[in-house]
Amino acid sequence: MTSRQPDPISSTDLTEGGEVPIKRIIEDPGCQQLVGYRTEIDTRTGACRVSLELAPQHLNRNGLLHGGIVATLMDVVCGNTASQHFDVLAHPPVVTVSLTLSYVAAARTGRVEATAKATGGGASLAYVAGELVDCGGHVLATASGVFKRIRG
């Protein structure tokens, strides 16, 4: 994942009470606009959620959610989770070192949602586990990844 990360939260982003907003929506140009997913971060916990309403352009020739779209969603949610692991407010940029996917089930329609959790790491690497589920809560895919913080 090498993409433009959102700017750090500044004083202009604070609520009227001077607090950090609870939810932050990331609107990156490029892939997000092309695919149509939504990325939301809980600034208190660092939790990230990426959701997508399935449409014909997200399906393969068999009418199932394309594996490449699954990989994209998992990379985005795991990468943003890694970034939050390093710094919840600054949301530093990261790149994907490795991403391993397991495709568990298929989806044809509806909404899918990816979530992830940092499982460890240090000053420059974060280890993340993710999961993609359909609107019924059925697991479609799991992922584990390593992400490197980019400085400078």
Number of C-alpha atoms within 10 A of each C-alpha: 19 12 14 13 16 15 12 13 16 10 10 9 13 13 11 9 7 10 10 18 15 13 14 16 13 16 15 14 10 11 12 16 11 8 16 15 20 18 22 18 21 16 19 12 11 24 21 26 22 22 20 19 14 19 14 12 11 20 18 14 8 8 14 16 23 17 16 12 17 20 19 16 28 29 27 25 30 34 32 30 29 37 28 25 26 23 13 20 16 15 22 22 24 26 19 19 13 13 19 13 18 12 14 12 14 17 19 17 17 12 15 24 23 26 21 26 20 23 13 13 16 11 9 12 21 26 23 24 23 22 21 27 21 21 13 9 10 14 19 20 21 21 20 21 22 22 26 23 20 13 8 4
